[in-house]
Amino acid sequence: MKLGGESLDIGKVTSSDLLLRCRRYLKKDPIANVLPLGDLYQPLLRVSSIYAAIEDDCVSGICSIYHAYSTPSLVLGSGTSAAKRVLINEASGEISDHFISLCQPDEVNLFKEHLVILHRHPEQQMVTDSPKHVEIGNVKVSKVSKNDLGLLSKFYAEHHAEAWTPIQFRAGPYYCVKSDDQIVSAAGVHVVAPQIAQLGNIVTDEAWRNRGFGTACTSALAADMASKGRIISLFVRTDNVPAIRMYEKLGFRKARNIVFLTIRKKRS
């Protein structure tokens, strides 16, 4: 298609050559591109659809759809506004009805052009490349083993962790605190790329809160990821002051504002 006098081609990424080009493009800014970058690596690649905008034979934008959740997640990578606009329109055609997105504030209007925003709330991205180790008394943190995957899934199901799916356990480590052979607190990863890891599913059972369990699990997890030379990233709601304070205690700093959207396609 022609856009602003330039040739802009939008298509699904199916070749290994284009996949490598997309990875190189996104890793220029791994913090801003953490989610689509992670979708371009296994195991998440197998449950993701990747769309690329190619302008004058150069990648000018990327969009990924992650299908492992009950509601698909569509996220944009760096790119021109023109490329992002067309990528949203093209990629959303693969989605039947509702989806979610985490985007930059200036991208919200791009979604409004062809879609209906049902809900939005502000979040922020926090990052560190040198997490602080925090001692929490006698709290015993352990790495979740494959044998404990059932326990982990049960724990997240009981606590309605919508961003959990077992495929993420294959992407990177999870750490937990147990009591009587049951998980009472856990933290893990959403995505892992060579340059950056996105932490998530940081949950503590209500009866076990205010004992430092979430801090201990997150500290162990961040140290593990940082030991491999990765930037450590996470998202948190701006109104979750206790969580923000915990992350700051661990050495995280605010990197940028983001917006969580729940979106519906327009109905004819």
Contacts in CASP RR format, 6 or more apart in sequence:
PFRMAT RR
TARGET T0000
AUTHOR 0000-0000-0000
METHOD contacts of the structure
MODEL  1
MKLGGESLDIGKVTSSDLLLRCRRYLKKDPIANVLPLGDLYQPLLRVSSI
YAAIEDDCVSGICSIYHAYSTPSLVLGSGTSAAKRVLINEASGEISDHFI
SLCQPDEVNLFKEHLVILHRHPEQQMVTDSPKHVEIGNVKVSKVSKNDLG
LLSKFYAEHHAEAWTPIQFRAGPYYCVKSDDQIVSAAGVHVVAPQIAQLG
NIVTDEAWRNRGFGTACTSALAADMASKGRIISLFVRTDNVPAIRMYEKL
GFRKARNIVFLTIRKKRS
1 7 0 8 1.000
1 8 0 8 1.000
1 9 0 8 1.000
1 10 0 8 1.000
1 86 0 8 1.000
2 8 0 8 1.000
3 82 0 8 1.000
3 86 0 8 1.000
4 82 0 8 1.000
6 55 0 8 1.000
6 56 0 8 1.000
7 55 0 8 1.000
7 56 0 8 1.000
8 53 0 8 1.000
8 54 0 8 1.000
8 55 0 8 1.000
8 60 0 8 1.000
8 82 0 8 1.000
8 83 0 8 1.000
8 86 0 8 1.000
9 53 0 8 1.000
9 54 0 8 1.000
9 55 0 8 1.000
10 51 0 8 1.000
10 52 0 8 1.000
10 53 0 8 1.000
10 54 0 8 1.000
10 86 0 8 1.000
10 87 0 8 1.000
10 90 0 8 1.000
11 51 0 8 1.000
11 52 0 8 1.000
11 53 0 8 1.000
11 54 0 8 1.000
11 90 0 8 1.000
12 49 0 8 1.000
12 50 0 8 1.000
12 51 0 8 1.000
13 19 0 8 1.000
13 22 0 8 1.000
13 50 0 8 1.000
13 51 0 8 1.000
13 52 0 8 1.000
18 52 0 8 1.000
19 40 0 8 1.000
19 50 0 8 1.000
21 52 0 8 1.000
21 59 0 8 1.000
22 40 0 8 1.000
22 50 0 8 1.000
22 52 0 8 1.000
22 59 0 8 1.000
22 62 0 8 1.000
23 37 0 8 1.000
23 40 0 8 1.000
23 41 0 8 1.000
25 59 0 8 1.000
25 61 0 8 1.000
25 62 0 8 1.000
25 78 0 8 1.000
26 33 0 8 1.000
26 36 0 8 1.000
26 37 0 8 1.000
26 40 0 8 1.000
26 62 0 8 1.000
26 77 0 8 1.000
26 78 0 8 1.000
27 33 0 8 1.000
27 37 0 8 1.000
27 193 0 8 1.000
27 194 0 8 1.000
27 195 0 8 1.000
28 78 0 8 1.000
29 78 0 8 1.000
30 37 0 8 1.000
30 193 0 8 1.000
30 195 0 8 1.000
30 196 0 8 1.000
30 231 0 8 1.000
31 125 0 8 1.000
31 127 0 8 1.000
31 196 0 8 1.000
31 231 0 8 1.000
31 233 0 8 1.000
31 255 0 8 1.000
31 256 0 8 1.000
32 77 0 8 1.000
32 78 0 8 1.000
32 104 0 8 1.000
32 256 0 8 1.000
33 62 0 8 1.000
33 77 0 8 1.000
33 78 0 8 1.000
34 125 0 8 1.000
34 191 0 8 1.000
34 193 0 8 1.000
34 196 0 8 1.000
34 198 0 8 1.000
34 233 0 8 1.000
35 64 0 8 1.000
35 66 0 8 1.000
35 73 0 8 1.000
35 75 0 8 1.000
35 77 0 8 1.000
35 102 0 8 1.000
35 190 0 8 1.000
35 191 0 8 1.000
35 198 0 8 1.000
36 50 0 8 1.000
36 62 0 8 1.000
36 63 0 8 1.000
36 64 0 8 1.000
36 75 0 8 1.000
36 76 0 8 1.000
36 77 0 8 1.000
37 191 0 8 1.000
37 193 0 8 1.000
37 195 0 8 1.000
37 196 0 8 1.000
38 44 0 8 1.000
38 191 0 8 1.000
38 192 0 8 1.000
38 193 0 8 1.000
38 198 0 8 1.000
39 45 0 8 1.000
39 48 0 8 1.000
39 50 0 8 1.000
39 64 0 8 1.000
39 66 0 8 1.000
39 75 0 8 1.000
39 191 0 8 1.000
40 48 0 8 1.000
40 50 0 8 1.000
40 64 0 8 1.000
40 193 0 8 1.000
41 191 0 8 1.000
41 192 0 8 1.000
41 193 0 8 1.000
41 194 0 8 1.000
43 167 0 8 1.000
43 170 0 8 1.000
43 171 0 8 1.000
44 66 0 8 1.000
44 68 0 8 1.000
44 167 0 8 1.000
44 168 0 8 1.000
44 171 0 8 1.000
44 191 0 8 1.000
47 66 0 8 1.000
47 67 0 8 1.000
47 68 0 8 1.000
47 167 0 8 1.000
48 64 0 8 1.000
48 65 0 8 1.000
48 66 0 8 1.000
48 67 0 8 1.000
49 64 0 8 1.000
49 65 0 8 1.000
49 67 0 8 1.000
49 91 0 8 1.000
49 94 0 8 1.000
50 62 0 8 1.000
50 63 0 8 1.000
50 64 0 8 1.000
51 62 0 8 1.000
51 63 0 8 1.000
51 64 0 8 1.000
51 65 0 8 1.000
51 87 0 8 1.000
51 90 0 8 1.000
51 91 0 8 1.000
52 59 0 8 1.000
52 61 0 8 1.000
52 62 0 8 1.000
53 59 0 8 1.000
53 60 0 8 1.000
53 61 0 8 1.000
53 62 0 8 1.000
53 79 0 8 1.000
53 80 0 8 1.000
53 83 0 8 1.000
53 86 0 8 1.000
53 87 0 8 1.000
54 60 0 8 1.000
55 80 0 8 1.000
55 83 0 8 1.000
60 79 0 8 1.000
60 80 0 8 1.000
60 83 0 8 1.000
61 76 0 8 1.000
61 77 0 8 1.000
61 78 0 8 1.000
61 79 0 8 1.000
61 80 0 8 1.000
61 83 0 8 1.000
61 84 0 8 1.000
61 87 0 8 1.000
62 76 0 8 1.000
62 77 0 8 1.000
62 78 0 8 1.000
62 79 0 8 1.000
62 87 0 8 1.000
63 74 0 8 1.000
63 75 0 8 1.000
63 76 0 8 1.000
63 77 0 8 1.000
63 84 0 8 1.000
63 87 0 8 1.000
63 88 0 8 1.000
63 90 0 8 1.000
63 91 0 8 1.000
64 74 0 8 1.000
64 75 0 8 1.000
64 77 0 8 1.000
65 72 0 8 1.000
65 73 0 8 1.000
65 74 0 8 1.000
65 91 0 8 1.000
65 94 0 8 1.000
65 95 0 8 1.000
65 99 0 8 1.000
66 72 0 8 1.000
66 73 0 8 1.000
66 74 0 8 1.000
66 75 0 8 1.000
68 165 0 8 1.000
68 167 0 8 1.000
68 168 0 8 1.000
69 100 0 8 1.000
69 162 0 8 1.000
69 163 0 8 1.000
69 165 0 8 1.000
70 162 0 8 1.000
71 98 0 8 1.000
71 99 0 8 1.000
71 100 0 8 1.000
72 95 0 8 1.000
72 99 0 8 1.000
72 100 0 8 1.000
73 99 0 8 1.000
73 100 0 8 1.000
73 101 0 8 1.000
73 102 0 8 1.000
74 88 0 8 1.000
74 91 0 8 1.000
74 92 0 8 1.000
74 95 0 8 1.000
74 99 0 8 1.000
74 100 0 8 1.000
74 101 0 8 1.000
74 263 0 8 1.000
75 101 0 8 1.000
75 102 0 8 1.000
75 103 0 8 1.000
76 84 0 8 1.000
76 87 0 8 1.000
76 88 0 8 1.000
76 101 0 8 1.000
76 103 0 8 1.000
76 107 0 8 1.000
77 84 0 8 1.000
81 110 0 8 1.000
84 107 0 8 1.000
84 110 0 8 1.000
85 110 0 8 1.000
85 113 0 8 1.000
88 110 0 8 1.000
88 111 0 8 1.000
88 113 0 8 1.000
88 114 0 8 1.000
88 115 0 8 1.000
89 114 0 8 1.000
92 99 0 8 1.000
92 114 0 8 1.000
92 115 0 8 1.000
92 265 0 8 1.000
93 265 0 8 1.000
95 265 0 8 1.000
96 265 0 8 1.000
97 264 0 8 1.000
97 265 0 8 1.000
98 118 0 8 1.000
98 262 0 8 1.000
98 263 0 8 1.000
98 264 0 8 1.000
98 265 0 8 1.000
99 263 0 8 1.000
100 260 0 8 1.000
100 261 0 8 1.000
100 262 0 8 1.000
100 263 0 8 1.000
101 111 0 8 1.000
101 260 0 8 1.000
101 261 0 8 1.000
101 263 0 8 1.000
102 123 0 8 1.000
102 235 0 8 1.000
102 258 0 8 1.000
102 259 0 8 1.000
102 260 0 8 1.000
102 261 0 8 1.000
103 111 0 8 1.000
103 258 0 8 1.000
103 259 0 8 1.000
103 261 0 8 1.000
104 256 0 8 1.000
104 257 0 8 1.000
104 258 0 8 1.000
104 259 0 8 1.000
105 257 0 8 1.000
105 258 0 8 1.000
105 259 0 8 1.000
107 259 0 8 1.000
108 117 0 8 1.000
108 120 0 8 1.000
108 259 0 8 1.000
108 261 0 8 1.000
111 117 0 8 1.000
111 261 0 8 1.000
111 263 0 8 1.000
114 266 0 8 1.000
115 263 0 8 1.000
115 264 0 8 1.000
115 265 0 8 1.000
115 266 0 8 1.000
116 263 0 8 1.000
116 264 0 8 1.000
116 265 0 8 1.000
116 266 0 8 1.000
117 261 0 8 1.000
117 262 0 8 1.000
117 263 0 8 1.000
118 262 0 8 1.000
118 263 0 8 1.000
118 264 0 8 1.000
119 261 0 8 1.000
119 262 0 8 1.000
120 259 0 8 1.000
120 260 0 8 1.000
120 261 0 8 1.000
120 262 0 8 1.000
121 237 0 8 1.000
121 259 0 8 1.000
121 260 0 8 1.000
122 237 0 8 1.000
122 238 0 8 1.000
122 239 0 8 1.000
122 257 0 8 1.000
122 258 0 8 1.000
122 259 0 8 1.000
122 260 0 8 1.000
123 235 0 8 1.000
123 236 0 8 1.000
123 237 0 8 1.000
123 238 0 8 1.000
123 257 0 8 1.000
123 258 0 8 1.000
123 259 0 8 1.000
123 260 0 8 1.000
124 235 0 8 1.000
124 236 0 8 1.000
124 238 0 8 1.000
124 244 0 8 1.000
124 254 0 8 1.000
124 255 0 8 1.000
124 256 0 8 1.000
124 257 0 8 1.000
124 258 0 8 1.000
125 233 0 8 1.000
125 234 0 8 1.000
125 235 0 8 1.000
125 254 0 8 1.000
125 255 0 8 1.000
125 256 0 8 1.000
125 257 0 8 1.000
125 258 0 8 1.000
126 233 0 8 1.000
126 234 0 8 1.000
126 235 0 8 1.000
126 236 0 8 1.000
126 244 0 8 1.000
126 247 0 8 1.000
126 248 0 8 1.000
126 252 0 8 1.000
126 253 0 8 1.000
126 254 0 8 1.000
126 255 0 8 1.000
127 231 0 8 1.000
127 232 0 8 1.000
127 233 0 8 1.000
127 234 0 8 1.000
127 252 0 8 1.000
127 253 0 8 1.000
127 255 0 8 1.000
128 222 0 8 1.000
128 226 0 8 1.000
128 231 0 8 1.000
128 232 0 8 1.000
128 250 0 8 1.000
128 251 0 8 1.000
128 252 0 8 1.000
128 253 0 8 1.000
129 226 0 8 1.000
129 229 0 8 1.000
129 230 0 8 1.000
129 231 0 8 1.000
129 232 0 8 1.000
130 226 0 8 1.000
130 251 0 8 1.000
131 219 0 8 1.000
131 222 0 8 1.000
131 223 0 8 1.000
131 226 0 8 1.000
131 232 0 8 1.000
131 250 0 8 1.000
131 251 0 8 1.000
131 252 0 8 1.000
132 219 0 8 1.000
132 249 0 8 1.000
132 250 0 8 1.000
132 251 0 8 1.000
133 219 0 8 1.000
133 223 0 8 1.000
134 215 0 8 1.000
134 216 0 8 1.000
134 219 0 8 1.000
134 249 0 8 1.000
134 250 0 8 1.000
136 211 0 8 1.000
136 212 0 8 1.000
136 213 0 8 1.000
136 215 0 8 1.000
136 216 0 8 1.000
136 219 0 8 1.000
139 177 0 8 1.000
139 211 0 8 1.000
139 212 0 8 1.000
139 213 0 8 1.000
139 216 0 8 1.000
140 177 0 8 1.000
140 178 0 8 1.000
141 175 0 8 1.000
141 176 0 8 1.000
141 177 0 8 1.000
141 216 0 8 1.000
141 217 0 8 1.000
141 219 0 8 1.000
141 220 0 8 1.000
142 175 0 8 1.000
142 176 0 8 1.000
142 177 0 8 1.000
142 178 0 8 1.000
143 173 0 8 1.000
143 174 0 8 1.000
143 175 0 8 1.000
143 220 0 8 1.000
143 224 0 8 1.000
144 151 0 8 1.000
144 152 0 8 1.000
144 169 0 8 1.000
144 173 0 8 1.000
144 174 0 8 1.000
144 175 0 8 1.000
144 176 0 8 1.000
144 183 0 8 1.000
144 186 0 8 1.000
148 176 0 8 1.000
148 183 0 8 1.000
149 166 0 8 1.000
149 169 0 8 1.000
151 181 0 8 1.000
151 182 0 8 1.000
151 183 0 8 1.000
152 169 0 8 1.000
152 174 0 8 1.000
152 176 0 8 1.000
152 183 0 8 1.000
152 186 0 8 1.000
153 164 0 8 1.000
153 166 0 8 1.000
154 183 0 8 1.000
155 176 0 8 1.000
155 182 0 8 1.000
155 183 0 8 1.000
155 184 0 8 1.000
155 186 0 8 1.000
155 203 0 8 1.000
155 205 0 8 1.000
156 164 0 8 1.000
156 186 0 8 1.000
156 201 0 8 1.000
156 203 0 8 1.000
157 164 0 8 1.000
159 203 0 8 1.000
159 205 0 8 1.000
161 201 0 8 1.000
161 203 0 8 1.000
163 190 0 8 1.000
163 200 0 8 1.000
163 201 0 8 1.000
164 201 0 8 1.000
168 188 0 8 1.000
168 189 0 8 1.000
168 190 0 8 1.000
168 191 0 8 1.000
168 201 0 8 1.000
171 189 0 8 1.000
171 190 0 8 1.000
171 191 0 8 1.000
171 192 0 8 1.000
172 188 0 8 1.000
172 189 0 8 1.000
172 192 0 8 1.000
172 197 0 8 1.000
173 188 0 8 1.000
173 189 0 8 1.000
173 221 0 8 1.000
173 224 0 8 1.000
173 225 0 8 1.000
174 186 0 8 1.000
174 187 0 8 1.000
174 188 0 8 1.000
174 189 0 8 1.000
174 201 0 8 1.000
174 221 0 8 1.000
175 186 0 8 1.000
175 187 0 8 1.000
175 188 0 8 1.000
175 217 0 8 1.000
175 220 0 8 1.000
175 221 0 8 1.000
175 224 0 8 1.000
176 183 0 8 1.000
176 184 0 8 1.000
176 185 0 8 1.000
176 186 0 8 1.000
176 187 0 8 1.000
176 217 0 8 1.000
177 183 0 8 1.000
177 184 0 8 1.000
177 185 0 8 1.000
177 186 0 8 1.000
177 208 0 8 1.000
177 213 0 8 1.000
177 214 0 8 1.000
177 216 0 8 1.000
177 217 0 8 1.000
178 184 0 8 1.000
179 208 0 8 1.000
184 204 0 8 1.000
184 205 0 8 1.000
184 207 0 8 1.000
184 208 0 8 1.000
184 213 0 8 1.000
185 203 0 8 1.000
185 204 0 8 1.000
185 205 0 8 1.000
185 208 0 8 1.000
185 213 0 8 1.000
185 214 0 8 1.000
185 216 0 8 1.000
185 217 0 8 1.000
186 201 0 8 1.000
186 202 0 8 1.000
186 203 0 8 1.000
186 204 0 8 1.000
186 217 0 8 1.000
187 199 0 8 1.000
187 200 0 8 1.000
187 201 0 8 1.000
187 202 0 8 1.000
187 203 0 8 1.000
187 214 0 8 1.000
187 217 0 8 1.000
187 218 0 8 1.000
187 220 0 8 1.000
187 221 0 8 1.000
188 199 0 8 1.000
188 200 0 8 1.000
188 201 0 8 1.000
188 202 0 8 1.000
188 217 0 8 1.000
188 221 0 8 1.000
189 197 0 8 1.000
189 198 0 8 1.000
189 199 0 8 1.000
189 200 0 8 1.000
189 221 0 8 1.000
189 225 0 8 1.000
190 198 0 8 1.000
190 199 0 8 1.000
190 200 0 8 1.000
190 201 0 8 1.000
191 197 0 8 1.000
191 198 0 8 1.000
192 198 0 8 1.000
192 225 0 8 1.000
192 230 0 8 1.000
193 230 0 8 1.000
194 230 0 8 1.000
195 230 0 8 1.000
195 231 0 8 1.000
196 230 0 8 1.000
196 231 0 8 1.000
196 232 0 8 1.000
196 233 0 8 1.000
197 225 0 8 1.000
197 230 0 8 1.000
197 231 0 8 1.000
197 232 0 8 1.000
197 233 0 8 1.000
198 233 0 8 1.000
198 234 0 8 1.000
198 235 0 8 1.000
199 218 0 8 1.000
199 221 0 8 1.000
199 222 0 8 1.000
199 225 0 8 1.000
199 232 0 8 1.000
199 233 0 8 1.000
199 234 0 8 1.000
200 234 0 8 1.000
200 235 0 8 1.000
202 214 0 8 1.000
202 217 0 8 1.000
202 218 0 8 1.000
202 234 0 8 1.000
202 243 0 8 1.000
204 213 0 8 1.000
204 214 0 8 1.000
214 246 0 8 1.000
215 246 0 8 1.000
215 249 0 8 1.000
215 250 0 8 1.000
218 246 0 8 1.000
218 247 0 8 1.000
218 250 0 8 1.000
219 250 0 8 1.000
222 232 0 8 1.000
222 250 0 8 1.000
225 232 0 8 1.000
226 232 0 8 1.000
232 252 0 8 1.000
233 255 0 8 1.000
234 247 0 8 1.000
234 252 0 8 1.000
235 258 0 8 1.000
236 243 0 8 1.000
236 244 0 8 1.000
236 247 0 8 1.000
237 243 0 8 1.000
237 260 0 8 1.000
238 244 0 8 1.000
238 257 0 8 1.000
END
